[in-house]
């Protein structure tokens, strides 16, 4: 199927699940293009998508250079501190802030405020990066010393499972923690956003209040 057909289906499915739980605000769909060519990314742009996500520096820079200037670029993978200087000033959103050493390097290298999602490992999977739920508040409070970091929200990657109840619980826990941060009223951490849900679980994440969903295979396919 073409990207535009996939995108239409995804939007229709999102609307259906929003209606199911009485929500109206559509999450922004990030096209995760790490496995596809620049031509396929351009097809996504032509389909009306303006948010693009990459988790490798080379792919990120290549896609950004090839796409029109009105796209929003999301770095969605773990970023090594020693690599920050290569990419940080090209990023619109970073979805993987998970340690103080990274925050320190970002603040040192950035020439503008970087909109960051703090990555949370809600399920506690050993194979995934991210803070535990009980680490989130103290971590964000400690970020006040870094002038170039704005915490716009929280991000998680759920396990690749079919248990919808478990997935919903994971996403609901993240939303609850997001609300805890909002209640602190930190000017550098408005924390209004939730980046959660991928190809296999974006519908469930939508029902739980996702404001960004990161979709690769179901949207642009896998070509490389």
QUIKA-V825223 format. One line per field, one symbol per residue. phi: phi as a letter, one per 40 degrees, with the letter a starting at -180 (. if undefined). burial: # if it has 9 or more other C-alpha atoms within 8 Angstrom, else .. A space follows every 50 residues. Layout:
phi->???
burial->???
This chain:
phi->.ccccccccccccccccccdbgbbccccccccbcbbccccccccccchcb bbbbbbdccccccccccccccbbbcbbcbcdccdccbccbccbbbbcaac ccdcccccccbacbcbbccbcdcgcccbchccdccccccccccdcbccbb ccibbabcccbbcccccccccccccccdcccdccfcccacfcbbcahbdc accccccchdbbbbbbdcbbgabb
burial->..##.##..#..###.###.......#.##########.######.#.## #######.######..#...#######...#..##.###.########.. .######.##..##########......#####..#..##..#..#.### ########........##.######.###.##......###.#######. ########.########.###...
